[in-house]
Amino acid sequence: MNIFRLAGDMTHLVSILVLLLKIYATKSCSGVSRKTQELYAIVFLARYLDLFTDFISVYNSFMKVVFIASSLAIVWCMRVHPMVRRSYDKELDTFRHYFLVAACFLLALVLHEKFTFQEIFWAFSIYLEAVAILPQLVLLQRSGNVDNLTGQYVFFLGAYRGFYILNWIYRYLTEPRFTRWIACVSGVLQTALYADFFYYYFISWKNNSKLKLPA
């Protein structure tokens, strides 16, 4: 494992911890898109179908379990927890995310590296992760003001994809047969979706002001 992959995993883990901190400390999910969280739960469940069939390392298995468990826990809180679910911004979180699921699955059936059950679902998870942040970004744009923890969650989530792009570049330069082109193209697209958010995040940090996204 190279340093960029490790940094990507750690920033991804930090983003989840920040979101869990927001939900459990404030008993509120205001500003958080449940639809994005449901998409991430689908992403991890589809990607880690090999959890009980292909052992790579303790670290690898541990991280898979953490991502699956944390994503399901967040969705559970937003749907079931009596206090948290009352703060859910249902009127703002209106993105039709099921279209993303259908489109990504159809794309995986057409564009994949191997026509096997696990590879189809792996490709599906990669495509879906690339666009899973869209409902969250739309919700933040509609709400205007972004609280600190939600802003940090999205920032670390975007940073995770940035580190993974560096990881893929490193692997391409150092490994003779690195062919994960689906992950590379999807990762670049996903990072591009964060560009506007990063711009306003930097402006708010520079001016020491509250993060605001234009409607």
C-alpha atoms as an extended CHARMM CRD file, in Angstrom:
* protein
*
       215  EXT
         1         1  MET       CA              0.0000000000        0.0000000000        0.0000000000  PROA      1               0.0000000000
         2         2  ASN       CA              1.3730000000        3.4120000000       -0.9510000000  PROA      2               0.0000000000
         3         3  ILE       CA              1.0890000000        6.6470000000        1.0480000000  PROA      3               0.0000000000
         4         4  PHE       CA             -1.5940000000        8.1050000000       -1.2400000000  PROA      4               0.0000000000
         5         5  ARG       CA             -3.8760000000        5.0950000000       -0.7750000000  PROA      5               0.0000000000
         6         6  LEU       CA             -3.4000000000        5.2550000000        3.0020000000  PROA      6               0.0000000000
         7         7  ALA       CA             -4.0810000000        9.0110000000        3.0460000000  PROA      7               0.0000000000
         8         8  GLY       CA             -7.2070000000        8.4410000000        0.9580000000  PROA      8               0.0000000000
         9         9  ASP       CA             -8.4900000000        5.7580000000        3.3130000000  PROA      9               0.0000000000
        10        10  MET       CA             -7.8110000000        7.9080000000        6.3630000000  PROA      10              0.0000000000
        11        11  THR       CA             -9.5310000000       11.0250000000        4.9830000000  PROA      11              0.0000000000
        12        12  HSD       CA            -12.4860000000        8.8510000000        3.9810000000  PROA      12              0.0000000000
        13        13  LEU       CA            -12.6310000000        7.4570000000        7.5010000000  PROA      13              0.0000000000
        14        14  VAL       CA            -12.3740000000       10.9700000000        8.9750000000  PROA      14              0.0000000000
        15        15  SER       CA            -15.2860000000       12.1480000000        6.7930000000  PROA      15              0.0000000000
        16        16  ILE       CA            -17.4830000000        9.3500000000        8.1740000000  PROA      16              0.0000000000
        17        17  LEU       CA            -16.3980000000       10.0630000000       11.7570000000  PROA      17              0.0000000000
        18        18  VAL       CA            -17.2010000000       13.7570000000       11.3040000000  PROA      18              0.0000000000
        19        19  LEU       CA            -20.6710000000       12.9020000000       10.0270000000  PROA      19              0.0000000000
        20        20  LEU       CA            -21.2950000000       10.4320000000       12.8590000000  PROA      20              0.0000000000
        21        21  LEU       CA            -20.0970000000       13.0680000000       15.3320000000  PROA      21              0.0000000000
        22        22  LYS       CA            -22.5790000000       15.5640000000       13.9210000000  PROA      22              0.0000000000
        23        23  ILE       CA            -25.4750000000       13.1150000000       14.1170000000  PROA      23              0.0000000000
        24        24  TYR       CA            -24.7640000000       11.6220000000       17.5310000000  PROA      24              0.0000000000
        25        25  ALA       CA            -23.5470000000       14.7830000000       19.2740000000  PROA      25              0.0000000000
        26        26  THR       CA            -26.2850000000       17.0990000000       18.0250000000  PROA      26              0.0000000000
        27        27  LYS       CA            -29.0070000000       14.4630000000       17.5120000000  PROA      27              0.0000000000
        28        28  SER       CA            -29.6040000000       16.1850000000       14.1930000000  PROA      28              0.0000000000
        29        29  CYS       CA            -29.0770000000       15.3680000000       10.5240000000  PROA      29              0.0000000000
        30        30  SER       CA            -30.0060000000       18.8310000000        9.2600000000  PROA      30              0.0000000000
        31        31  GLY       CA            -28.0730000000       19.6270000000        6.0950000000  PROA      31              0.0000000000
        32        32  VAL       CA            -27.2930000000       15.9530000000        5.4300000000  PROA      32              0.0000000000
        33        33  SER       CA            -28.7840000000       14.2120000000        2.4010000000  PROA      33              0.0000000000
        34        34  ARG       CA            -30.2830000000       10.8560000000        3.3500000000  PROA      34              0.0000000000
        35        35  LYS       CA            -30.3500000000        9.9650000000       -0.3270000000  PROA      35              0.0000000000
        36        36  THR       CA            -26.5890000000       10.3990000000       -0.6090000000  PROA      36              0.0000000000
        37        37  GLN       CA            -26.1170000000        8.2240000000        2.4740000000  PROA      37              0.0000000000
        38        38  GLU       CA            -28.3770000000        5.5370000000        1.0070000000  PROA      38              0.0000000000
        39        39  LEU       CA            -26.3750000000        5.6270000000       -2.2120000000  PROA      39              0.0000000000
        40        40  TYR       CA            -23.1270000000        5.1630000000       -0.2700000000  PROA      40              0.0000000000
        41        41  ALA       CA            -24.6370000000        2.2150000000        1.5860000000  PROA      41              0.0000000000
        42        42  ILE       CA            -25.4850000000        0.6250000000       -1.7680000000  PROA      42              0.0000000000
        43        43  VAL       CA            -21.9750000000        1.4250000000       -3.0350000000  PROA      43              0.0000000000
        44        44  PHE       CA            -20.2420000000       -0.3820000000       -0.1690000000  PROA      44              0.0000000000
        45        45  LEU       CA            -22.6100000000       -3.3580000000       -0.1490000000  PROA      45              0.0000000000
        46        46  ALA       CA            -22.1180000000       -3.8520000000       -3.9010000000  PROA      46              0.0000000000
        47        47  ARG       CA            -18.3450000000       -3.3160000000       -3.8670000000  PROA      47              0.0000000000
        48        48  TYR       CA            -17.5070000000       -5.5440000000       -0.9390000000  PROA      48              0.0000000000
        49        49  LEU       CA            -19.3330000000       -8.6870000000       -1.9990000000  PROA      49              0.0000000000
        50        50  ASP       CA            -15.9140000000      -10.3570000000       -1.8230000000  PROA      50              0.0000000000
        51        51  LEU       CA            -15.6180000000       -9.7260000000        1.9180000000  PROA      51              0.0000000000
        52        52  PHE       CA            -16.1770000000      -13.3950000000        2.7840000000  PROA      52              0.0000000000
        53        53  THR       CA            -14.6490000000      -14.9390000000       -0.3430000000  PROA      53              0.0000000000
        54        54  ASP       CA            -11.3590000000      -13.1330000000       -1.0470000000  PROA      54              0.0000000000
        55        55  PHE       CA             -9.1160000000      -12.3310000000        1.9150000000  PROA      55              0.0000000000
        56        56  ILE       CA             -6.4600000000       -9.7270000000        1.1610000000  PROA      56              0.0000000000
        57        57  SER       CA             -5.3800000000       -8.4870000000        4.5880000000  PROA      57              0.0000000000
        58        58  VAL       CA             -6.7490000000       -7.7450000000        8.0480000000  PROA      58              0.0000000000
        59        59  TYR       CA             -6.5800000000       -4.0240000000        7.2700000000  PROA      59              0.0000000000
        60        60  ASN       CA             -8.5200000000       -4.4810000000        4.0360000000  PROA      60              0.0000000000
        61        61  SER       CA            -11.2560000000       -6.5610000000        5.6660000000  PROA      61              0.0000000000
        62        62  PHE       CA            -11.4920000000       -4.2100000000        8.6450000000  PROA      62              0.0000000000
        63        63  MET       CA            -11.9560000000       -1.1440000000        6.4430000000  PROA      63              0.0000000000
        64        64  LYS       CA            -14.6420000000       -2.8950000000        4.3910000000  PROA      64              0.0000000000
        65        65  VAL       CA            -16.5920000000       -3.7710000000        7.5420000000  PROA      65              0.0000000000
        66        66  VAL       CA            -16.1990000000       -0.2140000000        8.8740000000  PROA      66              0.0000000000
        67        67  PHE       CA            -17.5100000000        1.3920000000        5.6790000000  PROA      67              0.0000000000
        68        68  ILE       CA            -20.4810000000       -0.9720000000        5.3990000000  PROA      68              0.0000000000
        69        69  ALA       CA            -21.4180000000       -0.7430000000        9.0840000000  PROA      69              0.0000000000
        70        70  SER       CA            -21.0270000000        3.0470000000        9.3120000000  PROA      70              0.0000000000
        71        71  SER       CA            -23.0470000000        3.7360000000        6.1580000000  PROA      71              0.0000000000
        72        72  LEU       CA            -25.8850000000        1.4880000000        7.3570000000  PROA      72              0.0000000000
        73        73  ALA       CA            -25.7470000000        3.0880000000       10.8160000000  PROA      73              0.0000000000
        74        74  ILE       CA            -26.0890000000        6.5760000000        9.3310000000  PROA      74              0.0000000000
        75        75  VAL       CA            -29.0560000000        5.5400000000        7.1710000000  PROA      75              0.0000000000
        76        76  TRP       CA            -30.6640000000        3.8240000000       10.1670000000  PROA      76              0.0000000000
        77        77  CYS       CA            -30.3180000000        6.9540000000       12.3020000000  PROA      77              0.0000000000
        78        78  MET       CA            -31.7880000000        9.1880000000        9.6130000000  PROA      78              0.0000000000
        79        79  ARG       CA            -34.7280000000        6.8490000000        9.0330000000  PROA      79              0.0000000000
        80        80  VAL       CA            -35.4410000000        5.3360000000       12.4580000000  PROA      80              0.0000000000
        81        81  HSD       CA            -33.8910000000        7.3320000000       15.3230000000  PROA      81              0.0000000000
        82        82  PRO       CA            -36.8180000000        9.2940000000       16.8460000000  PROA      82              0.0000000000
        83        83  MET       CA            -34.8710000000       12.5460000000       17.3550000000  PROA      83              0.0000000000
        84        84  VAL       CA            -32.5340000000       12.4800000000       14.3740000000  PROA      84              0.0000000000
        85        85  ARG       CA            -35.1780000000       11.7390000000       11.7620000000  PROA      85              0.0000000000
        86        86  ARG       CA            -37.2440000000       14.7730000000       12.8190000000  PROA      86              0.0000000000
        87        87  SER       CA            -34.4280000000       17.0880000000       11.7080000000  PROA      87              0.0000000000
        88        88  TYR       CA            -34.1730000000       15.5690000000        8.2270000000  PROA      88              0.0000000000
        89        89  ASP       CA            -34.6110000000       18.1850000000        5.4630000000  PROA      89              0.0000000000
        90        90  LYS       CA            -37.0960000000       16.2050000000        3.3970000000  PROA      90              0.0000000000
        91        91  GLU       CA            -38.2970000000       19.2620000000        1.4620000000  PROA      91              0.0000000000
        92        92  LEU       CA            -34.7370000000       20.0660000000        0.3290000000  PROA      92              0.0000000000
        93        93  ASP       CA            -33.5420000000       16.5040000000       -0.2840000000  PROA      93              0.0000000000
        94        94  THR       CA            -35.6190000000       15.8560000000       -3.4050000000  PROA      94              0.0000000000
        95        95  PHE       CA            -32.9880000000       14.5330000000       -5.8280000000  PROA      95              0.0000000000
        96        96  ARG       CA            -34.3480000000       11.4540000000       -7.6450000000  PROA      96              0.0000000000
        97        97  HSD       CA            -31.4740000000        9.2090000000       -6.6830000000  PROA      97              0.0000000000
        98        98  TYR       CA            -33.0550000000        6.0060000000       -7.9470000000  PROA      98              0.0000000000
        99        99  PHE       CA            -32.3610000000        7.2370000000      -11.4860000000  PROA      99              0.0000000000
       100       100  LEU       CA            -28.6630000000        7.2780000000      -10.5990000000  PROA      100             0.0000000000
       101       101  VAL       CA            -28.8640000000        3.6760000000       -9.3460000000  PROA      101             0.0000000000
       102       102  ALA       CA            -30.6000000000        2.4750000000      -12.5200000000  PROA      102             0.0000000000
       103       103  ALA       CA            -28.2880000000        4.3820000000      -14.8720000000  PROA      103             0.0000000000
       104       104  CYS       CA            -25.1210000000        3.2060000000      -13.1140000000  PROA      104             0.0000000000
       105       105  PHE       CA            -26.2480000000       -0.4200000000      -13.1150000000  PROA      105             0.0000000000
       106       106  LEU       CA            -27.0470000000       -0.3100000000      -16.8300000000  PROA      106             0.0000000000
       107       107  LEU       CA            -23.6730000000        1.3170000000      -17.4830000000  PROA      107             0.0000000000
       108       108  ALA       CA            -21.9470000000       -1.4460000000      -15.5050000000  PROA      108             0.0000000000
       109       109  LEU       CA            -23.6240000000       -4.0690000000      -17.6830000000  PROA      109             0.0000000000
       110       110  VAL       CA            -22.1650000000       -2.3720000000      -20.7640000000  PROA      110             0.0000000000
       111       111  LEU       CA            -18.7900000000       -1.1060000000      -19.5140000000  PROA      111             0.0000000000
       112       112  HSD       CA            -16.8910000000       -3.4910000000      -17.2580000000  PROA      112             0.0000000000
       113       113  GLU       CA            -13.5300000000       -5.2180000000      -17.1160000000  PROA      113             0.0000000000
       114       114  LYS       CA            -14.8790000000       -8.7780000000      -16.8330000000  PROA      114             0.0000000000
       115       115  PHE       CA            -18.3920000000      -10.1120000000      -17.3040000000  PROA      115             0.0000000000
       116       116  THR       CA            -18.6460000000      -11.8000000000      -13.9030000000  PROA      116             0.0000000000
       117       117  PHE       CA            -21.0860000000      -11.2300000000      -11.0420000000  PROA      117             0.0000000000
       118       118  GLN       CA            -18.5510000000       -9.5640000000       -8.7450000000  PROA      118             0.0000000000
       119       119  GLU       CA            -16.9570000000       -7.4490000000      -11.4920000000  PROA      119             0.0000000000
       120       120  ILE       CA            -20.3330000000       -6.1520000000      -12.6730000000  PROA      120             0.0000000000
       121       121  PHE       CA            -21.2340000000       -5.0910000000       -9.1550000000  PROA      121             0.0000000000
       122       122  TRP       CA            -17.7480000000       -3.6680000000       -8.6160000000  PROA      122             0.0000000000
       123       123  ALA       CA            -18.1030000000       -1.5040000000      -11.7260000000  PROA      123             0.0000000000
       124       124  PHE       CA            -21.6250000000       -0.5340000000      -10.6230000000  PROA      124             0.0000000000
       125       125  SER       CA            -20.3080000000        0.5780000000       -7.2270000000  PROA      125             0.0000000000
       126       126  ILE       CA            -17.5590000000        2.6580000000       -8.8420000000  PROA      126             0.0000000000
       127       127  TYR       CA            -19.9760000000        4.4240000000      -11.1890000000  PROA      127             0.0000000000
       128       128  LEU       CA            -22.4820000000        5.0130000000       -8.3950000000  PROA      128             0.0000000000
       129       129  GLU       CA            -19.8730000000        6.3890000000       -6.0080000000  PROA      129             0.0000000000
       130       130  ALA       CA            -18.8200000000        8.9030000000       -8.6560000000  PROA      130             0.0000000000
       131       131  VAL       CA            -22.2730000000       10.5310000000       -8.5680000000  PROA      131             0.0000000000
       132       132  ALA       CA            -23.4830000000        9.6420000000       -5.0560000000  PROA      132             0.0000000000
       133       133  ILE       CA            -22.5340000000       13.0760000000       -3.7290000000  PROA      133             0.0000000000
       134       134  LEU       CA            -24.9370000000       14.8540000000       -6.1080000000  PROA      134             0.0000000000
       135       135  PRO       CA            -28.0060000000       14.7880000000       -3.7880000000  PROA      135             0.0000000000
       136       136  GLN       CA            -25.8250000000       16.1820000000       -0.9740000000  PROA      136             0.0000000000
       137       137  LEU       CA            -24.4390000000       18.9990000000       -3.1120000000  PROA      137             0.0000000000
       138       138  VAL       CA            -27.9050000000       19.8910000000       -4.3860000000  PROA      138             0.0000000000
       139       139  LEU       CA            -29.2770000000       19.9580000000       -0.8280000000  PROA      139             0.0000000000
       140       140  LEU       CA            -26.4520000000       22.2510000000        0.3400000000  PROA      140             0.0000000000
       141       141  GLN       CA            -27.0060000000       24.5450000000       -2.6230000000  PROA      141             0.0000000000
       142       142  ARG       CA            -30.7130000000       24.8090000000       -1.8590000000  PROA      142             0.0000000000
       143       143  SER       CA            -30.1950000000       25.4350000000        1.8440000000  PROA      143             0.0000000000
       144       144  GLY       CA            -27.5170000000       28.0930000000        1.2600000000  PROA      144             0.0000000000
       145       145  ASN       CA            -25.8160000000       28.0700000000        4.6630000000  PROA      145             0.0000000000
       146       146  VAL       CA            -23.6880000000       25.0590000000        5.5540000000  PROA      146             0.0000000000
       147       147  ASP       CA            -22.8420000000       24.2170000000        9.1750000000  PROA      147             0.0000000000
       148       148  ASN       CA            -19.2070000000       23.5110000000       10.0410000000  PROA      148             0.0000000000
       149       149  LEU       CA            -19.4770000000       19.7400000000       10.5530000000  PROA      149             0.0000000000
       150       150  THR       CA            -21.4190000000       19.1550000000        7.3320000000  PROA      150             0.0000000000
       151       151  GLY       CA            -18.9230000000       21.3000000000        5.4260000000  PROA      151             0.0000000000
       152       152  GLN       CA            -16.0040000000       19.3740000000        6.9040000000  PROA      152             0.0000000000
       153       153  TYR       CA            -17.6910000000       16.0750000000        6.0580000000  PROA      153             0.0000000000
       154       154  VAL       CA            -18.0030000000       17.0170000000        2.3740000000  PROA      154             0.0000000000
       155       155  PHE       CA            -14.4730000000       18.4780000000        2.3510000000  PROA      155             0.0000000000
       156       156  PHE       CA            -12.8610000000       15.2920000000        3.6790000000  PROA      156             0.0000000000
       157       157  LEU       CA            -14.9750000000       13.1900000000        1.3320000000  PROA      157             0.0000000000
       158       158  GLY       CA            -13.6680000000       15.2040000000       -1.6180000000  PROA      158             0.0000000000
       159       159  ALA       CA            -10.0990000000       15.0440000000       -0.3010000000  PROA      159             0.0000000000
       160       160  TYR       CA            -10.3780000000       11.2570000000       -0.1530000000  PROA      160             0.0000000000
       161       161  ARG       CA            -11.0850000000       11.1260000000       -3.8900000000  PROA      161             0.0000000000
       162       162  GLY       CA             -8.2090000000       13.5100000000       -4.5820000000  PROA      162             0.0000000000
       163       163  PHE       CA             -5.7600000000       11.2420000000       -2.7570000000  PROA      163             0.0000000000
       164       164  TYR       CA             -7.1040000000        8.2440000000       -4.6520000000  PROA      164             0.0000000000
       165       165  ILE       CA             -6.3560000000        9.9500000000       -7.9720000000  PROA      165             0.0000000000
       166       166  LEU       CA             -2.7590000000       10.3830000000       -6.7910000000  PROA      166             0.0000000000
       167       167  ASN       CA             -2.8050000000        6.7140000000       -5.7620000000  PROA      167             0.0000000000
       168       168  TRP       CA             -3.8830000000        5.6500000000       -9.2550000000  PROA      168             0.0000000000
       169       169  ILE       CA             -1.2160000000        7.8290000000      -10.8870000000  PROA      169             0.0000000000
       170       170  TYR       CA              1.4070000000        6.3220000000       -8.5980000000  PROA      170             0.0000000000
       171       171  ARG       CA              0.2510000000        2.7890000000       -9.3470000000  PROA      171             0.0000000000
       172       172  TYR       CA              0.1870000000        3.4540000000      -13.0910000000  PROA      172             0.0000000000
       173       173  LEU       CA              3.8000000000        4.6320000000      -12.9350000000  PROA      173             0.0000000000
       174       174  THR       CA              5.0620000000        1.8300000000      -10.6900000000  PROA      174             0.0000000000
       175       175  GLU       CA              2.9750000000       -1.2300000000      -11.5650000000  PROA      175             0.0000000000
       176       176  PRO       CA              3.4440000000       -2.9510000000      -14.9420000000  PROA      176             0.0000000000
       177       177  ARG       CA             -0.1750000000       -4.0760000000      -15.3140000000  PROA      177             0.0000000000
       178       178  PHE       CA             -2.3580000000       -1.5040000000      -13.6320000000  PROA      178             0.0000000000
       179       179  THR       CA             -5.6090000000       -1.4790000000      -15.6790000000  PROA      179             0.0000000000
       180       180  ARG       CA             -8.3410000000       -0.0850000000      -13.3870000000  PROA      180             0.0000000000
       181       181  TRP       CA             -9.4060000000        2.4940000000      -15.9760000000  PROA      181             0.0000000000
       182       182  ILE       CA            -13.0260000000        2.4430000000      -14.7460000000  PROA      182             0.0000000000
       183       183  ALA       CA            -11.9420000000        3.5940000000      -11.2860000000  PROA      183             0.0000000000
       184       184  CYS       CA             -9.6200000000        6.2500000000      -12.7120000000  PROA      184             0.0000000000
       185       185  VAL       CA            -12.1780000000        7.8580000000      -15.0550000000  PROA      185             0.0000000000
       186       186  SER       CA            -14.9600000000        7.6940000000      -12.4550000000  PROA      186             0.0000000000
       187       187  GLY       CA            -12.6620000000        9.1200000000       -9.7760000000  PROA      187             0.0000000000
       188       188  VAL       CA            -11.7290000000       12.1020000000      -11.9310000000  PROA      188             0.0000000000
       189       189  LEU       CA            -15.4230000000       12.7620000000      -12.6270000000  PROA      189             0.0000000000
       190       190  GLN       CA            -16.2750000000       12.5050000000       -8.9440000000  PROA      190             0.0000000000
       191       191  THR       CA            -13.4870000000       14.8860000000       -7.9430000000  PROA      191             0.0000000000
       192       192  ALA       CA            -14.6490000000       17.3820000000      -10.5670000000  PROA      192             0.0000000000
       193       193  LEU       CA            -18.0980000000       17.4400000000       -8.9370000000  PROA      193             0.0000000000
       194       194  TYR       CA            -16.4620000000       18.7740000000       -5.7710000000  PROA      194             0.0000000000
       195       195  ALA       CA            -14.6620000000       21.6490000000       -7.5510000000  PROA      195             0.0000000000
       196       196  ASP       CA            -17.3660000000       24.2540000000       -6.9110000000  PROA      196             0.0000000000
       197       197  PHE       CA            -17.7220000000       23.2110000000       -3.2580000000  PROA      197             0.0000000000
       198       198  PHE       CA            -13.9620000000       23.3550000000       -2.7080000000  PROA      198             0.0000000000
       199       199  TYR       CA            -13.8360000000       26.8810000000       -4.1510000000  PROA      199             0.0000000000
       200       200  TYR       CA            -16.4360000000       28.2100000000       -1.7040000000  PROA      200             0.0000000000
       201       201  TYR       CA            -14.9420000000       26.1670000000        1.1570000000  PROA      201             0.0000000000
       202       202  PHE       CA            -11.5600000000       27.8230000000        0.5210000000  PROA      202             0.0000000000
       203       203  ILE       CA            -13.1530000000       31.2780000000        0.3390000000  PROA      203             0.0000000000
       204       204  SER       CA            -14.9370000000       30.7660000000        3.6660000000  PROA      204             0.0000000000
       205       205  TRP       CA            -11.7220000000       29.4540000000        5.2620000000  PROA      205             0.0000000000
       206       206  LYS       CA             -9.6990000000       32.3650000000        3.8930000000  PROA      206             0.0000000000
       207       207  ASN       CA            -12.2080000000       34.9540000000        5.1290000000  PROA      207             0.0000000000
       208       208  ASN       CA            -12.9220000000       33.0560000000        8.3600000000  PROA      208             0.0000000000
       209       209  SER       CA            -16.6120000000       33.2190000000        7.5350000000  PROA      209             0.0000000000
       210       210  LYS       CA            -19.5430000000       30.7940000000        7.4110000000  PROA      210             0.0000000000
       211       211  LEU       CA            -19.6240000000       28.5610000000        4.3710000000  PROA      211             0.0000000000
       212       212  LYS       CA            -22.3330000000       29.5850000000        1.9160000000  PROA      212             0.0000000000
       213       213  LEU       CA            -23.1270000000       28.0570000000       -1.4600000000  PROA      213             0.0000000000
       214       214  PRO       CA            -24.9100000000       30.0980000000       -4.1470000000  PROA      214             0.0000000000
       215       215  ALA       CA            -28.4310000000       28.9520000000       -4.9840000000  PROA      215             0.0000000000
